[in-house]
Each structure stands twice: as structure tokens, then as C-alpha cells.
Amino acid sequence: MMQYYLYFKAFHIFGFVSWFAGLFYLVRIFVYHAEANDKPEQLREDWKKQFTLMSWRVYKIILNPGMMITWTFGLLMLGSNPAILNQNWIKVKLVLLVLLTGYHLYCKTIIKKQEKGETTYSSFQFRLLNELPTLFLLAIVLLAVIKDVLNFVYLFAGIMVFGVLLFAIAKAYKNRRTK
């Protein structure tokens, strides 16, 4: 199986690129869905129906396949080179992937709530939620490249600072838009 390792890696990269693209797009649709509340009633209902339809399509056509491809080919990489499991960085990466999968599933609950007409978050809160995959992506990619868990502690602190910076930028953008 080792001869296929690079193919597994290529498809793993394709999967996570698709998965993250879907995560970024889906939560952006949530932003627009929340902003539809500010529209006149007839427009509001039509737009919410359209955004719900778009959300389900992104979830089923982009997110789910991207996640499945990522997990499948990642596990095939581990199966073809099980020695990787002896390294600490992969254990941290797997924890991050489990958390990201939880985020993915949480997005599905948001679609269901929006479909029922239940209020979830404001557009600003969705904008902040949309930054979470950015932090996951940064952490996972840096960890996979650097492969040093001790330095990952410092890296994680840097990612948290980056997250605070993203929050500050989002807050400033919101304040600028409301003026």
C-alpha cells in the first residue's frame, strides 16, 4: 500500500480543500439568511427559502463529500504508513479533525433550525462563526508541515492571537458598516 501513499495524500489534499471551501461558503450563506430578516416580508420569506435550499446543496454536494474524501484518504495514508501514529503531531491533528467534524455537524443543526424558521445567530455572530474554519485550517496545516508538538504550543498561542485579530477586524468592519 505504501506505493499508493502519494495518491492517497493528493486525494486527501483535494478533500480538505473542498471541505474547507464548503465550510466557508455555507456559513456565508448563513450570514445572508440572517440578513434576510431585515428585508420586507415577501422578500424575506423567498430569500430564506432560497438560502435554505442553497445551504442544503452546499452541505450535501460539497461539504459531506469533501469531509468523507478527507477522512477516507487520511485514514488510508495512516494505514499505508502506520508508523505515523507514533508521532505526537498526528494525534493532535486527529483531535483537531474530530473537532472540525463536530463543527461540520453543528452547521447541519443550524440549517435545520433555519429551515424551521427558528432564530439562530445574528449576521455578525455568523461572520465570527465563519472565522472558526480559518483557525482550524491554519492550525492543521501548520501542524502537518511543522510536525513538532512542542512548537505547536507556541503556534497555538499565535493562532489564538490571530483569532483575536480576526475578531477585532470583524468588529471594526461591523462598526464601519453601521455608521
N, C-alpha and C positions, 0 to 999 in steps of 0.2 A: 504493500500500500504506500510505502514511502515514495515510490516513483510518481505517485499522483499528488503528492503534498503541495506542489506549487499550483496545480489546478484547483485543489481544494482552497488554497489561500486566495487565488484570484476570484473564485466564486464567493468566498467569504467577504472579500472587499466589496464586490458588486452588491451582495446582500445588504451589508451595513450602510452603504451609500444610499441604496433605495429606501431602506428602513428609515434612516435619518431624514431623507428628503420628504418622505411621507409624514413623519412626526412634525417637521417644521411647517409643512403645508396644512396639515389637519388643524393644528392649534391656531393657525392664522385664520382658518375658516371659522373657528370658534369665536375669534375676535369679531369678525364680521357678523356672525349670528347674534352676538351680544349687542352690537351697534344697531342692529335692525330694530331694536326696541325703541329707538329714537325716531323711527320713521312713522309716517301716517299709517293708520290701522290696516288699510287694504294692502299697502306695500309691505308692511311689516310681516303679515302672515304669508304672503307669497315668497318674500325673501327668506323667511325662516324655513319654509318648506324646501326651497332650493338649496339653502345651506346645509340642511339636514341630509338631503339627497347627496350632495357633494361630499359631506363628511363620511357617509356610509361607503361611498365609492372609493374614496381615498383609503379608508380603513381596510376594506375588503380587497381592493385591487393593488394597492401599493404597500400599505403597512404590513398586513399579515404575510404576504409572500416574502417581503423583504426580511421580516423577522425570522421566518422559517428557513429561508436560504442562509441567513447569518448563522443561526444556531446549527443547522444541519452541517454546513461545511466547516464551521468552527469545531464541532464535535468530531467530524471526520479528520480534521487536522490533528486533534488530540489523539484520536485512535491510531493514526498512522505514525505518530511520534509521542507515545505516552510519557516519555522522559520529561516532557514539558511540564507535566503535572507536579514534578518535584521542585519546580521553581515557584517562589512566592508570588511573583508578579502575576502569574496566570490565575492564582487563587483570588487575588484582589480584583483582577479583570472579570472573573466569573461572578463575583459578588456584584460588581457594577452592572454586569449584563442582566443579572436577576432583577436588580432594582429598576433597570431600564425597561425590562419586560413588564414589571409592575406598573410603571408609568404608562406604557403602551395599553395595558388592560384598563387602567384608570380612564384613559381617553375614551374607551368604549363606553364606560358608565356615563361619561359626560354626553356623548352622542345620544344615549338612551334618554337621559334627563331632558335634553334639549328637544328631542322628538316628542316627549310628553308635554312640552311647554313649561317645564319646571325651570326656575331661575337657578343658575349655577354660579357664575362669576361675572364680574364686570369686564368690559373690554380691556381695561388696564390690567386687571388681575390675569386675564388670559395672555396678555402681552408678556407678563412676568413668567407665567407658566410656559410660554413658548421659548424662554431662555434656558429652561432646565435641560433640554436635549443638547444645547450648546455646551453646557458644563460637562454632561456625560461624554459627549464626543471628544472634547478636549482631554478629559481625564483618561479615557480608554485608549485613545491614540497615543498620547504621551507615555502612558504606562507600557503599552505594547512595544513602543520604539525604545524607550529607555531601559525597561526591564529591571530597574533597581528599586525595590520597595522602600529602602531607607530614604533614598532621594524622593520617592513618591510622597512621603510625609511633607516634605518641603513643597513639592509640586502641588499637593492637595491644598496646602495653605495658600499657594499662589492662585490656584483655581478659585478658592473661596474669595480672595481679594478681587479676582476677575469678575466673579458673580456679583459682588457688591458694586463694582464699577458698572456692570450691565444694569443693575437696579437703579443706580444713580442716573445713568443715561436715559433709561426708560421714564423715570420720574421727571427729569428735565424736559424730555420730549412731551410728556403729558401736560406739564405746566405750560409749555410753549403753545401747544395746540389749543388749550382752553382760554388763552388770552385773546 
